[in-house]
């Protein structure tokens, strides 16, 4: 089930974000991850149109949208490769039509996921805080 974010989901979603980030972004510094965890808690989840994916009645992932842009898509690592990420992107596409997303070039899992979904690269930039290359993808 996918439902709208509620403030009571924050702790669970930040925990999911941390676990998924450890898998997808091992190249990020601890300091950067801590800053982003703070931002996730105080800004991102609340300011975006955030949808929570529940598995067995508990939050297990989320997709945060900024219009037609996926600002974040995170799923508990134990649930990867079971179609749940696709389910969340399908939900976002039904709401907003063609989608865009930015992913770190070194995040091979996300790049593979989005390529299988049909996203194509439309640009590259340098992420100022980390110095990493970020790919812009669209479908």
Residue pairs with C-beta under 8 A, 6 or more apart in sequence:
1 53
1 54
2 51
2 52
2 53
2 54
2 87
2 88
2 91
3 51
3 52
3 54
4 50
4 51
4 52
5 13
5 45
5 46
5 50
5 51
5 52
5 62
6 52
7 46
9 45
9 52
9 59
9 62
10 41
10 45
12 58
12 59
13 40
13 45
13 50
13 52
13 59
13 62
13 74
14 37
14 40
14 41
14 45
16 59
16 60
16 61
16 62
16 74
16 75
16 76
17 37
17 40
17 72
17 74
18 33
18 37
19 76
19 77
20 61
20 74
20 75
20 76
20 77
21 28
21 33
21 36
21 74
23 77
23 80
23 109
24 107
24 109
24 110
25 33
25 104
25 106
25 107
27 104
27 106
27 132
28 130
28 132
29 130
32 129
32 130
44 50
44 64
44 71
44 72
45 62
45 64
48 64
48 65
48 66
48 71
48 72
49 64
49 65
49 66
49 95
50 62
50 63
50 64
50 65
51 62
51 63
51 64
51 65
51 88
51 91
51 92
52 59
52 61
52 62
53 59
53 60
53 61
53 62
53 63
53 75
53 84
53 87
53 88
54 60
55 61
55 76
55 79
55 84
60 75
60 76
60 79
60 84
61 73
61 74
61 75
61 76
61 79
61 84
61 85
61 88
62 72
62 73
62 74
62 88
63 70
63 72
63 73
63 88
63 89
63 91
63 92
64 70
64 71
64 72
64 73
65 71
65 92
65 95
65 96
67 96
68 96
68 97
68 98
68 99
68 100
69 99
69 100
69 101
69 102
70 89
70 92
70 99
70 100
70 101
73 85
73 88
73 89
73 101
73 110
75 84
75 85
75 88
80 109
85 113
86 117
89 99
89 117
92 99
93 99
93 139
98 138
98 139
99 119
99 138
99 139
100 122
100 136
100 137
100 138
100 139
101 114
101 119
101 136
101 137
101 138
102 125
102 134
102 135
102 136
102 137
103 110
103 111
103 114
103 134
103 135
103 137
104 110
104 127
104 130
104 132
104 133
104 134
104 135
105 111
105 124
105 132
105 133
105 134
105 135
106 132
106 133
111 135
114 137
117 139
118 139
119 137
119 138
119 139
120 137
120 138
120 139
121 135
121 136
121 137
122 136
122 137
122 138
123 135
123 136
124 133
124 134
124 135
124 136
125 133
125 134
125 136
126 132
126 133
126 134
127 133
127 134
